[in-house]
Amino acid sequence: LLYLQKTRFVEPAEAIAEWNRGNLDALVASTQKASGLMRDLRDAALSDLKSTTRKGEQEKGYVLITH
């Protein structure tokens, strides 16, 4: 996120509104929340890029959502 110069998180409702206004090109979301977000994001697609899960960690992965 720092590489993208995004230093804060936004609530899902704000992310959906900003996306649908055309103000966002991509979102990073937890795998748990991504499917719920995808229903409300216009022209959204899941990227093949995903975080890796280390052995012994709970499933806390992240996905990249793009246009």
BABAMAR-554587 format. One line per field, with one value per atom (N, C-alpha, C): x, y, z; residue number from 1. Coordinates in steps of 0.02 Angstrom, whole numbers, plus 50000, padded with zeros to 5 digits. Each point is the difference from the previous one (the first is absolute). Layout:
! BABAMAR-554587
px: c(X;...)
py: c(Y;...)
pz: c(Z;...)
nr: c(NUM;...)
//
This chain:
! BABAMAR-554587
px: c(50041;49959;50043;50055;50043;50029;50015;50025;49950;49937;49947;49984;50037;49990;49931;49976;49936;50017;49993;50022;49942;49940;49944;49951;49960;49947;49935;49954;49934;49948;49944;49945;49972;49972;49972;49950;49956;49949;50034;50052;50036;50037;50031;50036;49953;49941;49951;49978;49984;49978;50054;50061;50055;50015;49998;50010;49948;49937;49945;49997;50031;50007;50058;50041;50058;50062;50001;50056;50055;49988;50049;50013;50063;50018;50010;50012;50013;49985;49985;49989;50037;50024;50027;49950;49977;49950;50018;49978;50010;49960;50024;49964;49930;49993;49936;49949;50022;49955;49993;50045;50002;49936;49973;49940;49941;49994;49947;50010;50061;50015;49986;50019;49994;49928;49952;49930;49980;50033;49981;50047;50055;50048;49987;49988;49986;50063;49993;50055;50063;49992;50057;50021;50065;50028;50053;50003;50053;50064;50053;50066;50026;50046;50033;50049;50017;50046;49965;50030;49972;50057;49985;50051;50012;50057;50014;49987;49979;49987;50057;50028;50055;49972;50039;49980;49985;49944;49981;49958;49995;49959;49928;49956;49930;49993;49946;49987;49986;50051;49994;50026;49983;50026;49967;50032;49975;50001;49953;49996;50000;50019;49999;49939;49959;49941;50015;49990;50013;49941;50006;49948;50014)
py: c(49940;50060;50063;49998;50059;50013;49946;50008;50038;49988;50034;50069;50019;50063;50005;49943;49997;49980;50046;49987;49993;49989;49990;49950;49973;49954;50039;49976;50030;49947;50021;49954;49975;49940;49973;50045;50032;50044;50058;50029;50055;49975;49941;49972;49987;49973;49986;50065;50050;50064;50032;50002;50030;49961;49935;49957;50015;50000;50009;50071;50048;50068;50006;49948;50001;50031;50006;50031;49950;49936;49949;49954;49981;49954;49929;49993;49935;50002;49942;49991;49938;50001;49941;49982;49938;49979;49931;49987;49933;49950;49939;49949;49990;50011;49992;50052;50061;50054;50011;49971;50014;49980;49942;49978;50046;50025;50047;50066;50023;50063;49993;49944;49990;50009;49982;50007;50072;50046;50071;50044;49973;50039;49992;50055;50000;49981;49953;49980;49978;49966;49978;49929;49987;49934;49984;49937;49978;49989;50029;49989;49931;49975;49937;50009;50062;50014;49990;49960;49986;49997;50014;49993;49926;49985;49931;49990;49941;49983;49956;50018;49961;49940;49948;49939;50016;49976;50011;50062;50044;50060;49985;50036;49995;50031;49984;50027;50074;50041;50073;50029;49970;50022;50064;50030;50061;49991;50034;49998;50071;50006;50064;50001;50052;50009;50058;49988;50051;50007;50047;50008;49952)
pz: c(50000;50000;50000;50035;50000;49930;49964;49932;49957;50012;49963;50030;50051;50035;50032;50023;50037;50071;50045;50068;50049;49974;50046;49970;50043;49980;49996;49958;49996;50015;50025;50014;49934;49999;49938;49965;50036;49969;49964;50029;49968;49938;50006;49942;49942;50014;49948;49966;50040;49973;49957;50024;49962;49936;50004;49941;49947;50020;49952;49973;50034;49973;49951;49996;49956;50031;50066;50035;50020;49992;50018;49941;49991;49946;50026;50065;50028;50075;50027;50071;50023;50062;50032;50055;50000;50049;50027;50060;50027;49959;49997;49962;50029;50065;50033;49977;49987;49982;49925;49961;49928;49964;50015;49964;50014;50061;50015;49964;49995;49965;49925;49972;49928;49975;50042;49980;49988;50036;49998;49959;49976;49961;49926;49967;49928;49960;49954;49954;50037;50056;50039;49981;50005;49986;50052;50020;50046;49960;50022;49969;50019;49961;50018;50057;50017;50055;50066;50043;50066;50049;50063;50051;50014;50027;50018;50075;50017;50070;50024;50056;50029;50037;50002;50035;50073;50024;50069;50011;49951;50007;49983;50031;49981;49931;49966;49933;50004;49989;50002;49935;49945;49936;49976;49950;49969;49925;49966;49928;49973;49937;49965;49954;50006;49958;49953;49935;49950;49953;49953;49948;49944)
nr: c(1;1;1;2;2;2;3;3;3;4;4;4;5;5;5;6;6;6;7;7;7;8;8;8;9;9;9;10;10;10;11;11;11;12;12;12;13;13;13;14;14;14;15;15;15;16;16;16;17;17;17;18;18;18;19;19;19;20;20;20;21;21;21;22;22;22;23;23;23;24;24;24;25;25;25;26;26;26;27;27;27;28;28;28;29;29;29;30;30;30;31;31;31;32;32;32;33;33;33;34;34;34;35;35;35;36;36;36;37;37;37;38;38;38;39;39;39;40;40;40;41;41;41;42;42;42;43;43;43;44;44;44;45;45;45;46;46;46;47;47;47;48;48;48;49;49;49;50;50;50;51;51;51;52;52;52;53;53;53;54;54;54;55;55;55;56;56;56;57;57;57;58;58;58;59;59;59;60;60;60;61;61;61;62;62;62;63;63;63;64;64;64;65;65;65;66;66;66;67;67;67)
//
